[in-house]
């Protein structure tokens, strides 16, 4: 019988990060598989962003190992993680404000997203979804096609968050790490962002790992939640399991989240059904040319 388990794209093995006498991340282990949508939650100071920095090469772990698709990347720089299919965003969007929106995407394609072609200097790039093969396609995918010629500093903060996601996608990742992309968004913008994240996972076959403080929205869209507290993982399971975990309730969520668990689960099921119907009507973003436009968003998609 063949092993049907999804491929492990990224694995942290007992990762610890210390800053002097402060232990920011303590012996955290986690595996992220192809096609997963995983949320990471926890109170401020729990070590979530430090863990992200470690698994993307921004900081080096004090102890433990980091493995991407079988390659040990422990101690290597962010460019090596990018080369092995990891891309991330930051809490504050990092865009080139004076450059046009389109040029921001082209930067990612030129310097981080290159792939071998079928023939030297020409031919299709190997293993690249159609929606990610050029900068205009990526902008359509994230809903910024009409802003292509504007300076990145002139678009709204919500649009800058979308642009940073587009820049990450330009590296053609297998694992997309999102750090509080909902910060500063309105409730409507947050919901549309969540649907975009879900659609990117579904149609580009990514593993998405999403740190977020907008817990109720996150619980509606992810299938797995990791909870961190004081640098360690205190729970790892489905949203319904996590919000009923006594240690999680005491450390972070509180009793009021128990009622939200069923709502989140119902919302996730209903959302999956809506997304499946909409996806069938649209056609796959990653499919061959001639299908539905790659940038047509689910449920109306982001309308910056």
Long-range contacts (C-beta under 8 A, 24 or more apart in sequence): 5-33, 6-33, 6-34, 6-35, 6-36, 7-33, 7-34, 7-69, 8-32, 8-33, 8-69, 9-33, 9-34, 9-68, 9-69, 9-85, 9-174, 9-175, 9-207, 10-55, 10-66, 10-67, 10-68, 10-69, 10-86, 10-175, 10-207, 11-66, 11-67, 11-68, 12-51, 12-54, 12-55, 12-64, 12-65, 12-66, 13-64, 13-65, 13-66, 13-67, 14-63, 14-64, 14-65, 15-51, 15-54, 15-55, 15-61, 15-63, 15-64, 15-65, 15-66, 16-61, 16-62, 16-63, 16-64, 17-47, 17-50, 17-51, 17-53, 17-54, 17-59, 17-61, 17-62, 18-62, 23-231, 24-50, 24-231, 25-50, 25-51, 25-54, 25-61, 25-231, 25-232, 26-230, 26-231, 26-232, 27-63, 27-64, 27-232, 28-64, 28-228, 28-231, 28-232, 28-233, 29-64, 29-233, 30-226, 30-233, 30-236, 32-175, 32-207, 32-209, 33-207, 34-174, 34-205, 34-206, 34-207, 35-201, 35-205, 35-206, 35-207, 36-201, 36-207, 36-208, 36-209, 36-223, 36-224, 37-197, 37-198, 37-201, 37-207, 37-208, 37-210, 37-221, 37-222, 37-223, 37-224, 38-207, 38-208, 38-209, 38-210, 38-222, 38-223, 38-224, 38-225, 38-226, 39-210, 39-211, 39-212, 39-218, 39-219, 39-221, 39-222, 39-224, 39-225, 39-226, 39-239, 40-209, 40-210, 40-211, 40-212, 40-225, 40-226, 40-227, 40-228, 41-211, 41-212, 41-213, 41-215, 41-218, 41-225, 41-226, 41-227, 41-228, 41-252, 42-227, 42-228, 42-229, 42-251, 42-252, 43-229, 43-251, 43-252, 45-230, 46-228, 46-229, 46-230, 46-231, 46-252, 47-228, 47-230, 47-231, 47-232, 48-211, 48-228, 49-91, 49-179, 49-211, 50-231, 51-228, 52-88, 52-177, 52-179, 52-209, 52-211, 55-81, 55-86, 55-177, 56-81, 56-86, 56-88, 56-177, 57-81, 57-86, 68-175, 69-174, 79-112, 82-112, 82-171, 82-173, 85-172, 85-173, 85-174, 85-175, 86-173, 86-174, 86-175, 86-177, 87-112, 87-168, 87-169, 87-171, 87-173, 87-175, 87-176, 87-177, 88-168, 88-176, 88-177, 88-178, 88-179, 89-161, 89-164, 89-165, 89-168, 89-177, 89-178, 89-179, 89-181, 90-164, 90-179, 91-179, 91-180, 91-183, 93-157, 93-160, 93-161, 93-163, 93-164, 94-164, 95-152, 95-153, 95-160, 95-163, 95-164, 95-167, 96-152, 97-151, 97-152, 97-153, 98-151, 98-152, 98-153, 99-151, 99-152, 100-148, 100-149, 100-150, 100-151, 100-152, 101-139, 101-144, 101-147, 101-148, 101-149, 101-150, 101-151, 101-152, 101-155, 101-163, 102-135, 102-136, 102-139, 102-148, 102-149, 104-152, 104-163, 104-166, 104-167, 105-135, 105-138, 105-139, 105-163, 105-166, 105-167, 105-170, 106-135, 106-170, 107-167, 107-170, 108-166, 108-167, 108-168, 108-169, 108-170, 108-171, 109-134, 109-135, 109-170, 112-170, 112-171, 113-170, 113-171, 113-172, 115-172, 127-172, 128-172, 129-172, 129-203, 129-204, 129-285, 129-286, 130-285, 130-286, 130-287, 130-288, 130-289, 130-294, 131-203, 131-204, 131-285, 131-286, 131-294, 131-295, 132-169, 132-170, 132-172, 132-204, 135-170, 137-294, 137-295, 138-166, 138-169, 138-170, 139-166, 139-295, 140-293, 140-294, 140-295, 141-166, 141-169, 141-200, 141-285, 141-294, 141-295, 142-166, 142-169, 142-196, 142-295, 142-302, 143-196, 143-295, 143-297, 143-301, 143-302, 143-303, 143-304, 144-304, 145-295, 147-304, 155-304, 156-304, 157-184, 158-184, 158-185, 158-186, 158-189, 158-193, 158-302, 158-304, 159-304, 161-185, 161-193, 162-193, 162-196, 162-302, 162-304, 165-196, 165-200, 169-200, 169-204, 173-206, 174-206, 174-207, 175-206, 175-207, 175-208, 175-209, 176-200, 176-201, 176-206, 176-207, 176-208, 176-209, 177-209, 178-208, 178-209, 178-210, 178-211, 178-212, 179-211, 180-211, 180-212, 180-213, 181-210, 181-212, 182-212, 182-213, 182-214, 182-217, 183-213, 189-302, 190-214, 190-217, 191-217, 192-297, 192-299, 192-300, 192-301, 192-302, 192-303, 193-302, 194-218, 194-220, 194-221, 195-221, 195-271, 195-275, 195-297, 195-298, 195-299, 195-301, 196-297, 196-298, 196-301, 196-302, 197-221, 198-271, 198-275, 198-298, 199-275, 199-279, 199-285, 199-297, 199-298, 199-301, 202-275, 202-279, 203-279, 203-284, 203-285, 203-286, 204-285, 204-286, 205-286, 215-253, 215-257, 216-260, 216-263, 216-264, 219-243, 219-260, 219-261, 219-264, 219-268, 220-263, 220-264, 220-267, 220-268, 220-271, 221-268, 221-271, 222-268, 223-268, 227-251, 227-252, 239-264, 239-265, 239-268, 240-264, 240-265, 274-298, 274-299, 275-299
